[in-house]
Amino acid sequence: MRIDIITIFPKMFEPVLNESMIKRAQHKNKVKIHIHDLRDYSADKHRKVDDRPFGGGSGMLMRPEPIFKAVEKIKSQVTNRKPQVILLCPQGKTLNQKTAKKLAKYKHLILICGHYEGVDERVRQYLVDEEVSIGDYVLTGGELPAMVLVDAVVRLLPGVLGDKNSLNFESFEGNLLEYPHYTRPAKFKNMGVPDILLSGDHKEIEIWRKKTALKRTKERRPDLFSSK
């Protein structure tokens, strides 16, 4: 997979992309991530990428020209695959595990980090394939959501996680939260571990895990049942 990220704050990504699973995925050539400074595509001598909205109103809007130019330049450099262009913004569809799995099937993602009061509507209408949000709250920009999306998608790529089976037992797989986990020591400050997990009976352990996952989901996220 190739991921191109268009942003006005490229340095924000360095700490995240060069640590942990994303770093290993890049070293294993499972993904190539390219960061593009949107200001490099501005025709303004001061490298401005925003302007006042027509009709008045508060704040500034991101101009369409630099964004179109950046996306078109990326597309011209990568001609062997069709990219999915994604705008990170509060109006987008909320990112969930189903969406992450869908995006992980693409060979090329182009992420546009929104900022200010938003982007010129023509970007949405004529350039973007889909809009994604990470929750019903407003951030100062699309950089953090882009990082979240990259992390959620990259870990799903084949060969990235050491144990491929671990993906099958995570929260939100099958619309269930994950069952409780315990590790050594079996006794810690008078707190124990459920006896079933120490029994060695793998069939009964599987039944217990399924029941506790259902119970936990019902208690904490009943909405997941209605979304099945």
DABEL-V607871 format. One record per backbone hydrogen bond with DSSP energy under -1.0 kcal/mol. NH is the residue of the N-H (numbers start at 1). CO is the residue of the C=O. Records with the same first field share a line. If there is no record, write none. Layout:
BEGIN
NH->CO  CO
END
This chain:
BEGIN
2->107
3->32
4->109
5->34
6->111
7->36
12->9
13->10
17->13
18->14
19->16
23->19
24->20
25->21
26->22
27->23
28->24
29->26
30->25
32->1
34->3
36->5
38->7
40->37
41->38
42->39
47->44
51->61
56->53
61->51
62->118
63->49
68->64
69->65
70->66
71->67
72->68
73->69
74->70
75->71
76->72
77->73
78->74
84->108
86->110
87->130
88->112
89->132
92->89
93->131
95->133
100->96
101->97
102->98
103->99
104->100
105->102
106->103
109->2
110->84
111->4
112->86
113->6
114->88
117->60
118->115
120->62
123->120
125->121
126->122
127->123
128->123
129->85
130->85
132->87
133->93
137->135
142->114
146->142
147->143
148->144
149->145
150->146
151->147
152->148
153->149
154->150
155->151
156->153
157->154
160->157
166->163
168->165
169->166
172->176
173->170
175->172
188->191
191->188
197->194
198->195
199->196
202->200
205->201
206->202
207->203
208->204
209->205
210->206
211->207
212->208
213->209
214->210
215->211
216->212
217->213
218->214
219->215
220->216
221->217
224->221
226->222
228->225
END
